[in-house]
Structure formats: C-alpha cells, structure tokens
Amino acid sequence: MDSSSVQERLNAVFRHLLQQPCEAKPVLHKVLLTSRQLQKQEAAEPMIIGGMVLDIHATPSIPANSRTTTPGKVNYVLGCVARNVAECMSKLGAKPYMISALGLDMAGDFAFYFVVS
C-alpha cells in the first residue's frame, strides 16, 4: 500500500472524528445483499481502532504453597478485542489496518514487533 492511500485513510478517520454535531442524519448505510452486487463493489480494506494488550499466562509446574517460590511456565499472549478481530480478519484474507495506543515498555515493544512481523 502506498503512502497516499494510507494518508487518504487517515484523513477519512480525522474527518469522521472531527465532525461537528448537526441535524440528525441517517448513520447506517444500505447493505448490499446479493453476491453479484458485492462483487461489483471495490474491495475496501478494513480499519480497526481499539485496544491491544499483553496477557500474561502463568502456570505452576507443581502445586503452589503459600510463602514459597513456585516453579512454572510464563507465556505472553497478545489480546484484546480489536487486536483479535484484526488477526482473525487477516487469517481470512483481509488486510486490516489497526490503530491502537502502545506503551513505551516491554509489553508495548512485544506487541509492536509481533504486529510488524
């Protein structure tokens, strides 16, 4: 995707977010129901705006005892609804764009490098 297409997409998001309240307008657009009509439409690339978090899954290898160290395994898994939707859409062949806030820490670095790769 070239930078002009990305810029157009970002401009569309900014226009949507900066709209001034005005008279009530219909918000929903007509949905095309037939596959023939859908095939005639240009393929739109989805944009997902939402959260992306790092879930930490810790599993003890032995029963845990109070006030002691328990050996086990720790897994880091990316999660959150928006990220999960973007991943599922990409597995189905779409090329979604995701806008999310990332922290400047280990979890943010992990999420960034996972998504970039």
VODOLO-444346 format. One record per atom (N, C-alpha, C, O): residue number from 1; x, y, z; atom name. Coordinates in pm, whole numbers, plus 50000, padded with zeros to 5 digits. Layout:
VODOLO-444346
ATOM  num     c1     c2     c3  atomo
ATOM  NUM      X      Y      Z     CA
...
//
This chain:
VODOLO-444346
ATOM  num     c1     c2     c3  atomo
ATOM    1  50085  49883  50000      N
ATOM    1  50000  50000  50000     CA
ATOM    1  50089  50123  50000      C
ATOM    1  50183  50132  50079      O
ATOM    2  50060  50216  49913      N
ATOM    2  50144  50335  49904     CA
ATOM    2  50103  50438  50008      C
ATOM    2  49996  50429  50068      O
ATOM    3  50189  50537  50029      N
ATOM    3  50167  50634  50136     CA
ATOM    3  50047  50723  50109      C
ATOM    3  49984  50770  50204      O
ATOM    4  50013  50749  49981      N
ATOM    4  49896  50833  49952     CA
ATOM    4  49767  50764  49996      C
ATOM    4  49675  50829  50044      O
ATOM    5  49761  50631  49979      N
ATOM    5  49644  50557  50022     CA
ATOM    5  49631  50558  50174      C
ATOM    5  49521  50572  50228      O
ATOM    6  49744  50544  50241      N
ATOM    6  49744  50550  50387     CA
ATOM    6  49701  50688  50434      C
ATOM    6  49624  50701  50529      O
ATOM    7  49752  50792  50367      N
ATOM    7  49715  50929  50404     CA
ATOM    7  49566  50953  50383      C
ATOM    7  49501  51018  50466      O
ATOM    8  49510  50902  50273      N
ATOM    8  49366  50916  50248     CA
ATOM    8  49286  50850  50359      C
ATOM    8  49184  50903  50404      O
ATOM    9  49331  50733  50402      N
ATOM    9  49261  50660  50508     CA
ATOM    9  49264  50739  50639      C
ATOM    9  49162  50752  50707      O
ATOM   10  49381  50792  50673      N
ATOM   10  49393  50871  50796     CA
ATOM   10  49309  50998  50788      C
ATOM   10  49247  51037  50887      O
ATOM   11  49307  51062  50673      N
ATOM   11  49223  51182  50656     CA
ATOM   11  49076  51149  50675      C
ATOM   11  49003  51228  50736      O
ATOM   12  49032  51034  50625      N
ATOM   12  48892  50993  50644     CA
ATOM   12  48860  50973  50792      C
ATOM   12  48753  51012  50837      O
ATOM   13  48953  50914  50866      N
ATOM   13  48932  50895  51010     CA
ATOM   13  48925  51030  51081      C
ATOM   13  48837  51052  51164      O
ATOM   14  49016  51121  51048      N
ATOM   14  49015  51254  51110     CA
ATOM   14  48885  51328  51079      C
ATOM   14  48827  51390  51168      O
ATOM   15  48838  51322  50953      N
ATOM   15  48712  51389  50918     CA
ATOM   15  48598  51331  50999      C
ATOM   15  48512  51405  51048      O
ATOM   16  48596  51200  51015      N
ATOM   16  48490  51136  51091     CA
ATOM   16  48494  51178  51238      C
ATOM   16  48390  51207  51297      O
ATOM   17  48613  51182  51296      N
ATOM   17  48625  51214  51438     CA
ATOM   17  48601  51362  51466      C
ATOM   17  48559  51397  51577      O
ATOM   18  48627  51448  51370      N
ATOM   18  48615  51592  51391     CA
ATOM   18  48483  51651  51342      C
ATOM   18  48467  51773  51341      O
ATOM   19  48388  51567  51301      N
ATOM   19  48260  51617  51253     CA
ATOM   19  48188  51692  51363      C
ATOM   19  48186  51650  51479      O
ATOM   20  48130  51805  51325      N
ATOM   20  48052  51885  51420     CA
ATOM   20  47911  51827  51428      C
ATOM   20  47857  51782  51327      O
ATOM   21  47850  51828  51548      N
ATOM   21  47712  51779  51558     CA
ATOM   21  47620  51867  51473      C
ATOM   21  47634  51990  51473      O
ATOM   22  47529  51808  51403      N
ATOM   22  47434  51882  51321     CA
ATOM   22  47301  51808  51323      C
ATOM   22  47279  51721  51408      O
ATOM   23  47214  51843  51231      N
ATOM   23  47084  51778  51226     CA
ATOM   23  47101  51627  51215      C
ATOM   23  47201  51577  51163      O
ATOM   24  47002  51558  51265      N
ATOM   24  47009  51412  51261     CA
ATOM   24  47016  51363  51117      C
ATOM   24  46931  51398  51035      O
ATOM   25  47115  51285  51088      N
ATOM   25  47131  51225  50956     CA
ATOM   25  47130  51075  50975      C
ATOM   25  47170  51024  51079      O
ATOM   26  47084  51003  50873      N
ATOM   26  47091  50858  50886     CA
ATOM   26  47237  50815  50894      C
ATOM   26  47320  50855  50813      O
ATOM   27  47268  50732  50993      N
ATOM   27  47405  50688  51015     CA
ATOM   27  47432  50557  50941      C
ATOM   27  47545  50534  50896      O
ATOM   28  47332  50473  50928      N
ATOM   28  47352  50344  50866     CA
ATOM   28  47344  50354  50715      C
ATOM   28  47261  50427  50660      O
ATOM   29  47430  50282  50650      N
ATOM   29  47430  50278  50504     CA
ATOM   29  47358  50152  50458      C
ATOM   29  47351  50054  50531      O
ATOM   30  47305  50156  50336      N
ATOM   30  47239  50038  50282     CA
ATOM   30  47339  49925  50268      C
ATOM   30  47454  49946  50228      O
ATOM   31  47296  49806  50300      N
ATOM   31  47381  49688  50288     CA
ATOM   31  47343  49615  50160      C
ATOM   31  47225  49591  50134      O
ATOM   32  47442  49582  50079      N
ATOM   32  47416  49507  49957     CA
ATOM   32  47396  49361  49993      C
ATOM   32  47479  49301  50062      O
ATOM   33  47286  49305  49947      N
ATOM   33  47252  49170  49991     CA
ATOM   33  47289  49061  49892      C
ATOM   33  47309  48947  49933      O
ATOM   34  47300  49093  49766      N
ATOM   34  47329  48988  49669     CA
ATOM   34  47479  48980  49643      C
ATOM   34  47550  49081  49647      O
ATOM   35  47525  48860  49615      N
ATOM   35  47668  48842  49590     CA
ATOM   35  47709  48912  49461      C
ATOM   35  47823  48958  49451      O
ATOM   36  47620  48922  49365      N
ATOM   36  47653  48991  49240     CA
ATOM   36  47682  49138  49266      C
ATOM   36  47777  49194  49212      O
ATOM   37  47599  49201  49349      N
ATOM   37  47622  49341  49382     CA
ATOM   37  47752  49357  49462      C
ATOM   37  47826  49453  49441      O
ATOM   38  47779  49263  49552      N
ATOM   38  47901  49272  49631     CA
ATOM   38  48025  49258  49543      C
ATOM   38  48125  49325  49567      O
ATOM   39  48018  49173  49442      N
ATOM   39  48132  49154  49354     CA
ATOM   39  48161  49278  49271      C
ATOM   39  48276  49300  49232      O
ATOM   40  48059  49361  49243      N
ATOM   40  48079  49481  49164     CA
ATOM   40  48145  49593  49244      C
ATOM   40  48203  49684  49187      O
ATOM   41  48136  49586  49375      N
ATOM   41  48192  49690  49460     CA
ATOM   41  48343  49673  49471      C
ATOM   41  48394  49562  49465      O
ATOM   42  48413  49786  49488      N
ATOM   42  48557  49778  49511     CA
ATOM   42  48582  49716  49647      C
ATOM   42  48506  49737  49742      O
ATOM   43  48688  49643  49656      N
ATOM   43  48723  49581  49783     CA
ATOM   43  48775  49690  49877      C
ATOM   43  48872  49759  49847      O
ATOM   44  48710  49704  49989      N
ATOM   44  48752  49803  50089     CA
ATOM   44  48841  49734  50190      C
ATOM   44  48819  49618  50226      O
ATOM   45  48942  49804  50237      N
ATOM   45  49030  49749  50339     CA
ATOM   45  48982  49800  50475      C
ATOM   45  48967  49921  50495      O
ATOM   46  48957  49709  50569      N
ATOM   46  48903  49749  50698     CA
ATOM   46  49006  49821  50785      C
ATOM   46  49126  49793  50778      O
ATOM   47  48957  49913  50868      N
ATOM   47  49040  49981  50967     CA
ATOM   47  48978  49953  51102      C
ATOM   47  48858  49973  51123      O
ATOM   48  49060  49907  51194      N
ATOM   48  49013  49873  51328     CA
ATOM   48  49082  49965  51427      C
ATOM   48  49205  49977  51428      O
ATOM   49  49002  50030  51510      N
ATOM   49  49055  50120  51612     CA
ATOM   49  49018  50062  51746      C
ATOM   49  48900  50041  51775      O
ATOM   50  49116  50035  51829      N
ATOM   50  49085  49977  51959     CA
ATOM   50  49209  49934  52033      C
ATOM   50  49321  49970  51997      O
ATOM   51  49188  49857  52137      N
ATOM   51  49297  49820  52226     CA
ATOM   51  49376  49699  52184      C
ATOM   51  49328  49612  52111      O
ATOM   52  49499  49696  52233      N
ATOM   52  49588  49582  52214     CA
ATOM   52  49664  49570  52346      C
ATOM   52  49734  49662  52386      O
ATOM   53  49651  49456  52412      N
ATOM   53  49715  49437  52543     CA
ATOM   53  49799  49310  52542      C
ATOM   53  49788  49228  52451      O
ATOM   54  49880  49296  52642      N
ATOM   54  49962  49177  52658     CA
ATOM   54  49906  49099  52777      C
ATOM   54  49910  49146  52891      O
ATOM   55  49856  48980  52750      N
ATOM   55  49807  48892  52856     CA
ATOM   55  49922  48806  52905      C
ATOM   55  50002  48757  52826      O
ATOM   56  49931  48789  53036      N
ATOM   56  50036  48706  53095     CA
ATOM   56  49970  48582  53154      C
ATOM   56  49887  48591  53244      O
ATOM   57  50008  48465  53102      N
ATOM   57  49954  48338  53149     CA
ATOM   57  50065  48266  53226      C
ATOM   57  50166  48227  53168      O
ATOM   58  50046  48250  53358      N
ATOM   58  50143  48180  53441     CA
ATOM   58  50083  48047  53487      C
ATOM   58  49972  48043  53540      O
ATOM   59  50157  47939  53464      N
ATOM   59  50111  47805  53500     CA
ATOM   59  50216  47740  53589      C
ATOM   59  50330  47720  53546      O
ATOM   60  50179  47705  53715      N
ATOM   60  50277  47639  53802     CA
ATOM   60  50301  47495  53757      C
ATOM   60  50209  47429  53709      O
ATOM   61  50424  47447  53773      N
ATOM   61  50455  47308  53736     CA
ATOM   61  50432  47213  53853      C
ATOM   61  50428  47091  53834      O
ATOM   62  50419  47268  53974      N
ATOM   62  50386  47189  54093     CA
ATOM   62  50278  47264  54169      C
ATOM   62  50256  47382  54144      O
ATOM   63  50209  47198  54262      N
ATOM   63  50109  47271  54341     CA
ATOM   63  50175  47387  54418      C
ATOM   63  50282  47371  54477      O
ATOM   64  50108  47501  54416      N
ATOM   64  50162  47621  54482     CA
ATOM   64  50145  47612  54632      C
ATOM   64  50041  47566  54681      O
ATOM   65  50246  47657  54707      N
ATOM   65  50241  47665  54853     CA
ATOM   65  50257  47811  54893      C
ATOM   65  50331  47886  54830      O
ATOM   66  50187  47850  54997      N
ATOM   66  50196  47988  55046     CA
ATOM   66  50338  48020  55090      C
ATOM   66  50409  47934  55142      O
ATOM   67  50380  48144  55069      N
ATOM   67  50508  48200  55113     CA
ATOM   67  50630  48126  55058      C
ATOM   67  50736  48126  55119      O
ATOM   68  50614  48063  54942      N
ATOM   68  50728  47997  54879     CA
ATOM   68  50731  48033  54730      C
ATOM   68  50633  48082  54674      O
ATOM   69  50844  48008  54670      N
ATOM   69  50857  48027  54527     CA
ATOM   69  50809  47901  54457      C
ATOM   69  50843  47790  54498      O
ATOM   70  50732  47918  54353      N
ATOM   70  50678  47803  54280     CA
ATOM   70  50730  47806  54137      C
ATOM   70  50707  47902  54064      O
ATOM   71  50799  47699  54096      N
ATOM   71  50844  47696  53957     CA
ATOM   71  50726  47679  53862      C
ATOM   71  50621  47626  53899      O
ATOM   72  50745  47725  53742      N
ATOM   72  50638  47711  53644     CA
ATOM   72  50676  47772  53512      C
ATOM   72  50794  47793  53483      O
ATOM   73  50577  47799  53433      N
ATOM   73  50598  47850  53298     CA
ATOM   73  50515  47977  53281      C
ATOM   73  50400  47983  53326      O
ATOM   74  50572  48078  53215      N
ATOM   74  50502  48203  53188     CA
ATOM   74  50496  48223  53037      C
ATOM   74  50598  48215  52969      O
ATOM   75  50376  48247  52986      N
ATOM   75  50356  48275  52843     CA
ATOM   75  50298  48415  52827      C
ATOM   75  50212  48456  52904      O
ATOM   76  50345  48486  52727      N
ATOM   76  50292  48618  52693     CA
ATOM   76  50209  48602  52566      C
ATOM   76  50257  48549  52466      O
ATOM   77  50085  48650  52570      N
ATOM   77  49994  48635  52457     CA
ATOM   77  49930  48771  52430      C
ATOM   77  49878  48836  52521      O
ATOM   78  49933  48814  52303      N
ATOM   78  49865  48938  52268     CA
ATOM   78  49716  48917  52271      C
ATOM   78  49666  48813  52227      O
ATOM   79  49644  49014  52323      N
ATOM   79  49500  49002  52333     CA
ATOM   79  49428  49133  52314      C
ATOM   79  49488  49231  52269      O
ATOM   80  49303  49137  52347      N
ATOM   80  49208  49247  52340     CA
ATOM   80  49122  49229  52215      C
ATOM   80  49165  49171  52116      O
ATOM   81  49001  49278  52222      N
ATOM   81  48903  49252  52118     CA
ATOM   81  48948  49305  51982      C
ATOM   81  48942  49232  51884      O
ATOM   82  48991  49430  51975      N
ATOM   82  49028  49489  51845     CA
ATOM   82  49143  49412  51781      C
ATOM   82  49140  49386  51661      O
ATOM   83  49244  49377  51859      N
ATOM   83  49357  49303  51804     CA
ATOM   83  49315  49165  51758      C
ATOM   83  49361  49117  51654      O
ATOM   84  49228  49099  51836      N
ATOM   84  49180  48966  51798     CA
ATOM   84  49100  48971  51668      C
ATOM   84  49113  48883  51583      O
ATOM   85  49017  49074  51653      N
ATOM   85  48939  49089  51530     CA
ATOM   85  49032  49111  51411      C
ATOM   85  49012  49051  51305      O
ATOM   86  49133  49196  51428      N
ATOM   86  49228  49222  51319     CA
ATOM   86  49301  49094  51280      C
ATOM   86  49320  49068  51161      O
ATOM   87  49342  49015  51378      N
ATOM   87  49413  48891  51348     CA
ATOM   87  49323  48793  51273      C
ATOM   87  49366  48731  51175      O
ATOM   88  49198  48778  51318      N
ATOM   88  49106  48686  51251     CA
ATOM   88  49076  48732  51109      C
ATOM   88  49067  48650  51018      O
ATOM   89  49061  48863  51088      N
ATOM   89  49035  48914  50954     CA
ATOM   89  49154  48887  50861      C
ATOM   89  49135  48853  50744      O
ATOM   90  49275  48901  50914      N
ATOM   90  49392  48875  50830     CA
ATOM   90  49403  48727  50795      C
ATOM   90  49448  48691  50686      O
ATOM   91  49362  48640  50888      N
ATOM   91  49362  48497  50859     CA
ATOM   91  49260  48460  50753      C
ATOM   91  49275  48359  50684      O
ATOM   92  49155  48542  50739      N
ATOM   92  49053  48519  50638     CA
ATOM   92  49088  48583  50504      C
ATOM   92  49010  48575  50408      O
ATOM   93  49204  48648  50496      N
ATOM   93  49249  48704  50369     CA
ATOM   93  49237  48854  50357      C
ATOM   93  49285  48911  50259      O
ATOM   94  49176  48921  50455      N
ATOM   94  49167  49068  50450     CA
ATOM   94  49300  49127  50494      C
ATOM   94  49383  49059  50553      O
ATOM   95  49319  49254  50465      N
ATOM   95  49440  49324  50508     CA
ATOM   95  49397  49443  50594      C
ATOM   95  49397  49557  50548      O
ATOM   96  49361  49415  50719      N
ATOM   96  49312  49524  50805     CA
ATOM   96  49424  49615  50853      C
ATOM   96  49538  49573  50869      O
ATOM   97  49388  49740  50877      N
ATOM   97  49478  49836  50941     CA
ATOM   97  49428  49851  51084      C
ATOM   97  49308  49854  51108      O
ATOM   98  49521  49862  51177      N
ATOM   98  49481  49875  51316     CA
ATOM   98  49545  50000  51375      C
ATOM   98  49664  50025  51357      O
ATOM   99  49463  50077  51446      N
ATOM   99  49511  50193  51517     CA
ATOM   99  49492  50166  51665      C
ATOM   99  49381  50139  51711      O
ATOM  100  49602  50172  51740      N
ATOM  100  49597  50142  51883     CA
ATOM  100  49708  50219  51954      C
ATOM  100  49807  50256  51892      O
ATOM  101  49690  50240  52081      N
ATOM  101  49794  50303  52162     CA
ATOM  101  49884  50194  52218      C
ATOM  101  49836  50089  52262      O
ATOM  102  50015  50219  52217      N
ATOM  102  50111  50125  52275     CA
ATOM  102  50195  50198  52378      C
ATOM  102  50231  50315  52359      O
ATOM  103  50227  50130  52486      N
ATOM  103  50313  50187  52588     CA
ATOM  103  50459  50175  52551      C
ATOM  103  50497  50090  52470      O
ATOM  104  50540  50260  52609      N
ATOM  104  50685  50255  52588     CA
ATOM  104  50747  50166  52695      C
ATOM  104  50824  50213  52779      O
ATOM  105  50713  50038  52691      N
ATOM  105  50763  49942  52789     CA
ATOM  105  50780  49806  52721      C
ATOM  105  50765  49796  52599      O
ATOM  106  50810  49703  52797      N
ATOM  106  50832  49571  52742     CA
ATOM  106  50707  49518  52671      C
ATOM  106  50718  49460  52562      O
ATOM  107  50592  49537  52729      N
ATOM  107  50469  49488  52668     CA
ATOM  107  50441  49560  52535      C
ATOM  107  50401  49497  52438      O
ATOM  108  50461  49691  52532      N
ATOM  108  50442  49767  52409     CA
ATOM  108  50539  49726  52301      C
ATOM  108  50501  49714  52184      O
ATOM  109  50666  49704  52337      N
ATOM  109  50766  49659  52240     CA
ATOM  109  50729  49522  52184      C
ATOM  109  50738  49499  52063      O
ATOM  110  50687  49432  52271      N
ATOM  110  50648  49298  52229     CA
ATOM  110  50533  49305  52129      C
ATOM  110  50537  49242  52024      O
ATOM  111  50430  49383  52163      N
ATOM  111  50314  49396  52076     CA
ATOM  111  50353  49458  51942      C
ATOM  111  50308  49411  51837      O
ATOM  112  50435  49561  51945      N
ATOM  112  50476  49630  51822     CA
ATOM  112  50551  49535  51730      C
ATOM  112  50519  49525  51611      O
ATOM  113  50652  49467  51782      N
ATOM  113  50734  49380  51697     CA
ATOM  113  50657  49257  51648      C
ATOM  113  50684  49206  51540      O
ATOM  114  50560  49210  51728      N
ATOM  114  50477  49098  51684     CA
ATOM  114  50390  49140  51566      C
ATOM  114  50381  49069  51467      O
ATOM  115  50327  49258  51578      N
ATOM  115  50238  49305  51472     CA
ATOM  115  50318  49339  51346      C
ATOM  115  50272  49309  51236      O
ATOM  116  50434  49399  51361      N
ATOM  116  50515  49437  51244     CA
ATOM  116  50563  49312  51170      C
ATOM  116  50571  49312  51047      O
ATOM  117  50595  49207  51243      N
ATOM  117  50644  49086  51176     CA
ATOM  117  50527  49014  51116      C
ATOM  117  50545  48909  51054      O
//
